Amino acid sequence: MDYPLNEEMLDGLLSEPDFELIEMMKRLPGDIMILGINGKMGLTLGRRAVNAIKAAGCAKQVIGVSRFSDAEGRRKLEEWGIKTISCDLLDRNAVRELPQVPNVIFMAGRKFGTGGAEDLTWAMNVLAPAHVGEHFKDSRIVVFSTGCVYPLVGAGTGGCTECVVPDPVGDYSQSCLGRERIFSYCSRTYGTKVLLFRLNYAIDLRYGVLHDIASKVWNNQPVDNSVGHFNVIWQGDANSFALRSLEQAASPAVALNITGPETIPVEYIAEIFGRLLDRSVTYVGTPGDKCYLNNASKSFSLFGYPRMPLEKMIEMQAEWFKNGGRSLGKPTHFEVNNGKF
Ligand SMILES: NC(=O)c1ccc[n+]([C@@H]2O[C@H](COP(=O)([O-])OP(=O)(O)OC[C@H]3O[C@@H](n4cnc5c(N)ncnc54)[C@H](OP(=O)(O)O)[C@@H]3O)[C@@H](O)[C@H]2O)c1
């Protein structure tokens, strides 16, 4: 099996467009703007879009918007053929200067650091969406959201479907529901087509739940199993589904759960990493039955199953550690079950 051995190979793998995405680009009218592009997922989402457009042979621009606090991200995007615009989405006047485009992916958000700066998280997750929803009322918008808007549930439930009424725990998750409500309001008021993309744990090899568990095992640290189960999806699949969700946006707004098909026990994964990394595994925490779990069946019926299987993600993750692959140093805190991030 081929494993990505460095970040260039990993970024390349994450940006390979699939047939369905290429076909969608042939149908989708107009340019695509990605708001909050300069993060873990946005860079390769932008590149994947450009690659799909090239493969489709159509003329369509991809525009990436962020504050670009990290200049390296901007350099990479420009190199990959993405036009970049620097803009703070909290600045209403600056948002009003952004060019109008038919297709918008909203990815900006704030999670970590919420404790002690709750007001900033609410502003970022609720006020910025108000600016964007108002300015782009004639666009179709895919809004990155989270499975954390649902209540915590036991593994036996198979996870929350879109029919479960949101009941978020803590400021971060509540502000994410606030983000959804603002975009839903815009959809109802202006007729904007909106899709609420409720994602649970995208991963690449530099961050994510598998990375976090493997890192503990690799460094001989105990794995926290307080939250006993989780869902995961390869970032490439999640990004492809996000772009394809543009065609599913509707008014009133629709919600769509996005994750992998498995409800995965933490201990199952930790034991596999123990074997692959030749380490003994220890645990900390009291195993509980309250987890953030999504049931993404509806997305599978729309888009098919994710292409990247769990086993392959696990093997690639173990090889990444053995080869000294870089970590982003941004733990997911998947073990948190009280909403305090
Ligand atoms: N990764 C996951 O597994 C996961 C799971 C559930 C939900 N989500 C949500 O999905 C979205 C994308 O995920 P991600 O992991 O790529 O997030 P991320 O790494 O936090 O990236 C978001 C980017 O948005 C930009 N941004 C933040 N505030 C901004 C502002 N005021 N104006 C303009 N840009 C701003 C930042 O870049 P600059 O500093 O350059 O502006 C940041 O890097 C996020 O909203 C996240 O909460 C992700």
The ligand as an ORCA input file, in Angstrom:
! r2SCAN-3c Opt
* xyz 0 1
  N     -12.122     19.869     11.400
  C     -13.182     19.230     11.910
  O     -13.169     18.047     12.181
  C     -14.468     19.994     12.156
  C     -15.525     19.349     12.797
  C     -16.720     20.039     12.980
  C     -16.835     21.329     12.532
  N     -15.782     21.943     11.917
  C     -15.929     23.324     11.469
  O     -15.615     23.403     10.093
  C     -14.959     24.628      9.787
  C     -13.647     24.347      9.079
  O     -12.855     23.514      9.914
  P     -11.304     23.746     10.094
  O     -10.855     22.632     10.944
  O     -10.654     23.992      8.784
  O     -11.311     25.125     10.940
  P     -10.071     26.060     11.268
  O      -8.785     25.311     11.166
  O     -10.405     26.765     12.538
  O     -10.084     27.125     10.060
  C     -10.990     28.190      9.971
  C     -10.245     29.392      9.430
  O     -11.157     30.504      9.409
  C     -10.395     31.689      9.413
  N     -11.050     32.715     10.217
  C     -11.276     32.688     11.560
  N     -11.818     33.851     11.954
  C     -11.959     34.619     10.836
  C     -12.431     35.941     10.598
  N     -12.864     36.721     11.596
  N     -12.430     36.393      9.336
  C     -11.950     35.630      8.313
  N     -11.486     34.385      8.484
  C     -11.483     33.889      9.730
  C      -9.035     31.366     10.082
  O      -7.955     31.711      9.191
  P      -7.261     33.167      9.372
  O      -6.699     33.196     10.761
  O      -6.222     33.235      8.317
  O      -8.351     34.179      9.172
  C      -9.114     29.848     10.323
  O      -7.910     29.219     10.051
  C     -14.804     25.363     11.119
  O     -15.860     26.287     11.270
  C     -14.931     24.262     12.149
  O     -15.411     24.729     13.388
  C     -14.600     21.305     11.726
*
